[in-house]
């Protein structure tokens, strides 16, 4: 899936490259926030 995105990005226009780059940034943001929330949950302990 990621390979297809990168291959498509190489063949696309300028706006297409920007769009795919923003998708990667968005996915990285989601993962980062997820890891942060898990770490915060571990600090709070179990209820």
C-alpha positions as CSV (number, residue, x, y, z in Angstrom):
1,X,0.0,0.0,0.0
2,X,2.7,2.5,1.0
3,X,4.7,1.4,-2.1
4,X,1.8,2.1,-4.3
5,X,1.4,5.6,-2.8
6,X,5.1,6.3,-3.3
7,X,5.0,5.0,-6.9
8,X,1.9,7.0,-7.7
9,X,3.5,10.1,-6.1
10,X,6.5,9.8,-8.5
11,X,4.2,9.7,-11.5
12,X,1.9,12.5,-10.3
13,X,1.7,16.2,-10.8
14,X,2.8,18.8,-8.2
15,X,-0.5,19.0,-6.4
16,X,-0.6,15.2,-6.3
17,X,2.8,15.0,-4.7
18,X,1.7,17.6,-2.1
19,X,-1.4,15.6,-1.4
20,X,0.5,12.3,-0.9
21,X,3.0,14.1,1.3
22,X,0.2,15.5,3.4
23,X,-1.3,12.0,3.8
24,X,2.1,10.7,5.1
25,X,2.3,13.7,7.5
26,X,-1.3,13.0,8.7
27,X,-0.5,9.3,9.3
28,X,2.6,10.2,11.2
29,X,0.6,12.6,13.3
30,X,-2.0,10.0,14.1
31,X,0.7,7.5,15.2
32,X,2.5,10.1,17.3
33,X,-0.7,11.1,19.1
34,X,-1.6,7.5,19.7
35,X,1.8,6.7,21.2
36,X,1.5,9.8,23.4
37,X,-2.0,8.9,24.6
38,X,-0.8,5.3,25.5
39,X,2.1,6.7,27.5
40,X,-0.2,9.1,29.3
41,X,-2.6,6.2,30.1
42,X,0.3,4.2,31.5
43,X,1.3,7.1,33.8
44,X,-2.2,7.5,35.2
45,X,-2.5,3.8,36.1
46,X,-5.5,1.6,36.2
47,X,-8.9,2.9,37.5
